[in-house]
Amino acid sequence: ERPKVELKKWNAVIVWSYETGIESCTICKSLLSEKCPECIDNPNLECKPVWGVCRHPYHNHCITSWIKQMPNCPLCNNRWELTKEIN
């Protein structure tokens, strides 16, 4: 007979990345392939999506505004650090 195992604590971990399906900026809720609200209001601006070290993508203007108030990623709460722009 197998010994019984009791689960005392469980932490679910979810990881998203642009390459595996995130299609929207979780800050403004607009598609990453479309302009962010700031770019829509000002047609002279262009903001490309950016990808953090944590692998979460956002519109550049959205995450820039966000980190002025809170320096952490809105999804995982790790300190936001830019990895690359998404073309």
C-alpha positions in Angstrom: 0.0 0.0 0.0 1.2 3.5 -0.9 1.8 6.0 1.8 -0.7 8.9 1.9 0.5 12.3 0.9 -1.1 15.5 2.3 -0.8 18.7 0.3 -0.2 21.6 2.7 0.4 24.4 0.3 0.1 24.9 -3.4 1.2 27.9 -5.5 0.2 28.0 -9.2 2.6 29.6 -11.6 1.5 30.9 -15.0 3.9 32.3 -17.5 2.8 34.3 -20.6 4.8 35.6 -23.5 4.0 37.5 -26.7 5.3 34.5 -28.7 2.9 32.1 -26.9 -0.3 34.0 -27.2 -0.5 37.4 -25.4 -2.1 39.6 -27.9 -3.2 42.5 -25.7 -1.5 45.0 -23.5 -2.8 44.2 -20.1 -2.6 47.9 -19.0 -4.8 49.5 -21.8 -6.4 46.2 -23.0 -5.8 47.1 -26.6 -4.2 44.7 -29.0 -0.4 44.9 -29.1 -0.6 45.1 -32.9 -2.7 48.2 -32.6 -1.9 51.7 -31.3 -2.1 52.4 -27.6 -4.6 55.1 -26.4 -1.8 57.7 -26.2 -0.8 57.1 -29.8 -4.4 57.2 -31.0 -4.9 60.6 -29.4 -1.6 61.9 -30.9 -1.1 60.6 -34.5 2.5 61.9 -34.5 3.5 59.3 -31.8 4.4 55.8 -32.5 4.9 53.3 -29.8 5.9 49.7 -30.4 5.2 47.0 -28.0 8.1 46.2 -25.6 9.0 43.0 -23.8 10.2 42.8 -20.3 12.8 40.5 -18.8 9.8 38.8 -17.2 8.6 38.0 -20.7 5.4 40.2 -20.4 4.7 42.6 -23.3 3.1 46.0 -23.2 2.8 49.1 -25.3 5.8 51.3 -24.7 3.7 54.3 -23.6 1.6 52.2 -21.3 4.4 50.5 -19.4 6.4 53.8 -19.3 3.4 55.5 -17.6 2.9 52.5 -15.3 6.5 52.4 -14.0 6.4 56.1 -13.1 3.9 55.1 -10.4 5.0 51.6 -9.7 8.3 50.1 -10.9 6.9 46.5 -11.1 5.4 44.5 -13.9 1.6 44.6 -13.6 1.3 40.9 -14.2 4.0 39.3 -12.1 5.0 42.1 -9.8 8.7 41.7 -10.5 10.7 44.8 -11.1 10.2 45.9 -14.7 13.2 45.8 -16.9 13.1 46.2 -20.7 14.4 43.3 -22.7 13.6 44.3 -26.3 11.1 46.0 -28.6 8.8 43.7 -30.5 8.7 44.4 -34.2 
